[in-house]
Amino acid sequence: MGRSPERAEKAIAELGGEAVYAPGDVTQPDDVAKAVAVAGRMGRMGIVVNCAGLITAGGVLSRGGPLPLSEFERTVRVNLVGTFNVVRLAAEAMADKPPLCGDRGVVICTSSIAAQDGQRGQAAYAAAKAGIAGMTLPLARDLARHAIRVVTVAPGLFATPMIDDVPDAVRSELVAGTPHPGRLGRPSEFASLVEHIVSNPMLNGEVIRLDGAARLGFS
Ligand SMILES: NC(=O)c1ccc[n+]([C@@H]2O[C@H](COP(=O)([O-])OP(=O)(O)OC[C@H]3O[C@@H](n4cnc5c(N)ncnc54)[C@H](O)[C@@H]3O)[C@@H](O)[C@H]2O)c1
């Protein structure tokens, strides 16, 4: 599920056609319900990876005045409310299936290291990502009786289209703050952690940083 048909078509081609695209907005209950139904038609939906998100930047008080409340709300709505919307509807679809290897399903959410080390201008994004981290354990506890696990990944800086607009100087500074490996993370490394989470039944209710030991400083 996402909002870019071009990127979806490219991904489906890379997967040899073994995927479908359900366009929609994660904050809209009907859109997510439709996406869950589309996934269900492909077979058992046992894994959900919640990646939809947007990054925004804006200081609480700048020359233009205080950050518009609508900016803060939009960031929290897409990242946090959208994630919860997907979790609740996916869990409903998983809950009535028979368990497979002990689990009815695994839900993986995406936070960010900004949840713990948010920088200047990141109050909205950090709040949204901290919300995702904070709801991980209660969601896992709620869904334990349905044998559904919930785990959150908190990435550092990864080479995806999200950071295309980050100025080179800022990007270099962030990479310099990543002790080892001193580079951007690769999407395949995120995928590899997702694979491990799915296959390891003891991982539940946890937030895992994936960041090469990066800690965002004051800048
Ligand atoms: N790239 C990084 O450095 C980084 C670091 C930490 C966390 N993250 C998080 O990882 C996740 C994936 O981001 P990415 O880096 O792949 O960026 P991306 O911009 O490539 O992917 C984000 C996706 O979310 C989709 N999206 C945005 N708003 C949506 C909405 N309302 N409904 C449905 N889909 C929507 C976009 O269409 C896009 O496909 C995000 O949650 C992001 O916050 C990324």
The ligand as an SDF file (V2000), in Angstrom:
LIG
                    3D

 44 48  0  0  0  0  0  0  0  0999 V2000
   15.1210    6.8100    5.0330 N   0  0  0  0  0  0  0  0  0  0  0  0
   15.4920    7.0650    6.2850 C   0  0  0  0  0  0  0  0  0  0  0  0
   16.6110    7.5430    6.5490 O   0  0  0  0  0  0  0  0  0  0  0  0
   14.5560    6.7400    7.4400 C   0  0  0  0  0  0  0  0  0  0  0  0
   15.0730    6.8140    8.7420 C   0  0  0  0  0  0  0  0  0  0  0  0
   14.2480    6.5030    9.8070 C   0  0  0  0  0  0  0  0  0  0  0  0
   12.9390    6.1150    9.5880 C   0  0  0  0  0  0  0  0  0  0  0  0
   12.4680    6.0460    8.3220 N   0  0  0  0  0  0  0  0  0  0  0  0
   11.0850    5.6270    8.1530 C   0  0  0  0  0  0  0  0  0  0  0  0
   11.0360    4.5300    7.2710 O   0  0  0  0  0  0  0  0  0  0  0  0
    9.7440    4.4730    6.6580 C   0  0  0  0  0  0  0  0  0  0  0  0
    9.9250    4.2490    5.1770 C   0  0  0  0  0  0  0  0  0  0  0  0
   10.4550    5.4340    4.6270 O   0  0  0  0  0  0  0  0  0  0  0  0
   11.4680    5.4460    3.4030 P   0  0  0  0  0  0  0  0  0  0  0  0
   12.7780    5.8790    3.9210 O   0  0  0  0  0  0  0  0  0  0  0  0
   11.3770    4.1810    2.6430 O   0  0  0  0  0  0  0  0  0  0  0  0
   10.8850    6.7020    2.6240 O   0  0  0  0  0  0  0  0  0  0  0  0
   10.0010    6.7700    1.3150 P   0  0  0  0  0  0  0  0  0  0  0  0
    9.6010    8.1930    1.2060 O   0  0  0  0  0  0  0  0  0  0  0  0
   10.7580    6.1540    0.2130 O   0  0  0  0  0  0  0  0  0  0  0  0
    8.7630    5.8650    1.6670 O   0  0  0  0  0  0  0  0  0  0  0  0
    7.6340    6.3340    2.3650 C   0  0  0  0  0  0  0  0  0  0  0  0
    6.4040    5.7520    1.6920 C   0  0  0  0  0  0  0  0  0  0  0  0
    5.2740    6.1470    2.4430 O   0  0  0  0  0  0  0  0  0  0  0  0
    4.2420    6.4030    1.5160 C   0  0  0  0  0  0  0  0  0  0  0  0
    3.2570    7.2900    2.1510 N   0  0  0  0  0  0  0  0  0  0  0  0
    3.4450    8.5610    2.6070 C   0  0  0  0  0  0  0  0  0  0  0  0
    2.3040    9.0360    3.1280 N   0  0  0  0  0  0  0  0  0  0  0  0
    1.3760    8.0490    2.9890 C   0  0  0  0  0  0  0  0  0  0  0  0
    0.0110    7.9300    3.3180 C   0  0  0  0  0  0  0  0  0  0  0  0
   -0.6580    8.9290    3.9380 N   0  0  0  0  0  0  0  0  0  0  0  0
   -0.6260    6.7700    3.0310 N   0  0  0  0  0  0  0  0  0  0  0  0
    0.0260    5.7590    2.4100 C   0  0  0  0  0  0  0  0  0  0  0  0
    1.3260    5.7970    2.0710 N   0  0  0  0  0  0  0  0  0  0  0  0
    1.9810    6.9380    2.3580 C   0  0  0  0  0  0  0  0  0  0  0  0
    4.9160    7.0530    0.3160 C   0  0  0  0  0  0  0  0  0  0  0  0
    4.1210    6.9070   -0.8330 O   0  0  0  0  0  0  0  0  0  0  0  0
    6.1910    6.2300    0.2510 C   0  0  0  0  0  0  0  0  0  0  0  0
    6.0020    5.0950   -0.5640 O   0  0  0  0  0  0  0  0  0  0  0  0
    9.0400    5.7880    7.0210 C   0  0  0  0  0  0  0  0  0  0  0  0
    8.1330    5.5380    8.0660 O   0  0  0  0  0  0  0  0  0  0  0  0
   10.1880    6.6590    7.5170 C   0  0  0  0  0  0  0  0  0  0  0  0
    9.7450    7.6410    8.4330 O   0  0  0  0  0  0  0  0  0  0  0  0
   13.2470    6.3390    7.2250 C   0  0  0  0  0  0  0  0  0  0  0  0
  1  2  1  0
  2  3  2  0
  2  4  1  0
  4  5  1  0
  4 44  2  0
  5  6  2  0
  6  7  1  0
  7  8  2  0
  8  9  1  0
  8 44  1  0
  9 10  1  0
  9 42  1  0
 10 11  1  0
 11 12  1  0
 11 40  1  0
 12 13  1  0
 13 14  1  0
 14 15  2  0
 14 16  1  0
 14 17  1  0
 17 18  1  0
 18 19  2  0
 18 20  1  0
 18 21  1  0
 21 22  1  0
 22 23  1  0
 23 24  1  0
 23 38  1  0
 24 25  1  0
 25 26  1  0
 25 36  1  0
 26 27  1  0
 26 35  1  0
 27 28  2  0
 28 29  1  0
 29 30  1  0
 29 35  2  0
 30 31  1  0
 30 32  2  0
 32 33  1  0
 33 34  2  0
 34 35  1  0
 36 37  1  0
 36 38  1  0
 38 39  1  0
 40 41  1  0
 40 42  1  0
 42 43  1  0
M  CHG  2   8   1  16  -1
M  END
$$$$
